[in-house]
Amino acid sequence: MADADTTDREAEEQEPTAETPESDDFDDLEERLVAEGEIAGDYLEELLDLLDFDGDIDLDVEGSRAVVSIDGGDDLNKLVGRHGEVLDALQELTRLAVHQKTGVRSRLMLDIASWRRRRREELAALGDKVARRVLETGEREELSPMTPFERKIVHDAVAAVPGVRSESEGAEPLRRVVVLLD
């Protein structure tokens, strides 16, 4: 009987509590994301020094990704490029630098001169406007090609308007959002 009591006690001790793995997973994830942000920050600081650009680097964690923002000097717009193309490339290079140090694929988001923040606001407003127009006219609308990041923002904005829905059509790099009645 002592063996059965011991087994029951061991099972009780292994049941998840607030301090066992389930909450530790969140702490581990946050620690990993903070570490990713720090590695990315160091990489980008070296890059700014090499280019002789001024910028303040801010590290944050939003949801399940590290977010690195560079703000400051006027010359930072050169690092954004036309339609964010240079920014996208720098984000990929930064993700590779993090992967090289950690061995884990990074999903970090890089924003320079608040370009992504402003773009997010523009796309959310566009999605809302087009969704309301489709509700009024009843006709589907196709938007211009967008990156996956941009399409996600538009899809989220359209989803917030009852009576319409959105889909992505086409193949990269010409994939676009289509808004239609529900």
N, C-alpha and C positions, 0 to 999 in steps of 0.2 A: 504494500500500500504506500510505502514511503516513496517508491519510484514514481507512482502515479501523481502523488502530491508534488513532487519535484518537477515533473513534466508540466503540470498545470501552472505552477508558479513561473516556470521558464516561459511558457506561452504568454502568460499575462504580462511579464516583463518585456516581451518582444512586441506587444501590440503598440501601434504608433501613438505617440503622445505629442504634445506641442514641441518637445525638444528632440524628438527622434527624426529620422531621415526626411520626412515630408517637409518640415519647416527648414531643416538644414539644406535641402535642395535649393530653396529660394535664396538662402544666405550664400551658398556656393555659387549660384548663378550670378548674383549681384557682385560677389567678389571677383568672379571671372570677368564680368563686363567692366568693372572698374579697372582691372589689370589690363584688359584690351584697350581701354581708353587711355591709360597711361603710356602703353607702348606706342599707340597711334600718336599721342601728343608728342612724345620724344622724336618719333620719326618725322612728324610735320615740323617740329621746331628746327630740326637739322635742315630740312628742305627750305624753310623760310630763310634761315641763315645763309645757305648756299646761294639763294636767289637775291639776297640782300633786300628782303621784303619785311616790313613791320607788321606784326599782328599779335593779338592776344588770343591764346588758345584756352578754350573752356571745355571741360570734360563733364559729361552727365550720363545718366542711365535713364532711358525712357522705355518702359515695358521690358521687352526682352532683347534690347540692343543698346550698345554704347553709342553715344552721340558726341561727336567732337565738332566744335564750332571755332572758326577763326574769324575774328573781327578786328577792325583797326584801320590800318593804312589804306590810302586811296588806291594803291597799286594792286590790292587784292582782287579787284574785278578782272584782272588779267588771268587770275587763277580760276575764275568761273568760266570764262570763255563764252562763245556764242551758244545760246540755249543751254548753258550748263555742261557743255561737252568736256571742257577741261576739268571741271569739278568732278564729273562722273569718272573720268580717267584717274584723277588723283585719289578718289575714293577707292577705286579698285586697287591701285598701288598701295594704299594705306592698309587695305584689308590683307593684301599679300604680305606686307611687312609684319602684320600681327600674326598671320598664319605661320610665317617662317619662325617666329619666336615661340609661339604657343603650340603649334601642331594642330590647332583647331581652326576650322573655317569660321571667319568672322562675318557678322552681318552689320557691322558698325555703319553709322550714317555720318557723313561729313557734310558740314555746311560752311560755306565761306561767304563772308559779307552779307549774311542773312538771306542769301539768294534762295535757298530751299524753303525757308520759312515764308518768304514773300510769294514764291511760286505755289506753295501749298495753299495759301490764302486765295490767290488768283484762280487756281483750278477748282477749289471748293465753290467759289462764287460762280464760276462757269458752269459747273455741274448743276448747281441749284437753278441757275437762270435757264439752262437748256431744258431741264426737267419740267419746269413750270411752263415753258413755251410748248413743249410736247403735250402737256396736259391741255393747254388752250387749243392748239391746232389739231391734235390727234395724229399728227404726222411724225414719223420717226426722224431722228436727226443723227447724222454721222459727224463725229468730231475729227479733227486732224490727227495724224499719227502721234503717239505718245510713248514714253518709256513706261515700263511696268510700274514704277514709283508714281508717275503722273496718273496713269489709268486707275490705280487703286484709290487715289484721292477723289477722282471724279466719280467712280463707282460708289464710294461711301457717301458723297454728297447727293447723288441721285437716289440712293437707298433711303435717305432721310425724307424724301418727298413721296407721300402716298399716291398710288395710282400709276406710277411709272416704274420702269426697271431699266437696267443697262446691261449690255453684253460687250465683250471684246470680239472683234472680227479682224481677220487678216493675219498675216505672218510678219514677224519682226523683220525689219525695223519699221514696217508700215502698219503695224497693229494699231487699231483705233477703237474708241468707245462708240457704241451706238446706243441711243436712248430711245425707248419706245413705250407705248402704253402697256400697262400691266394686263 
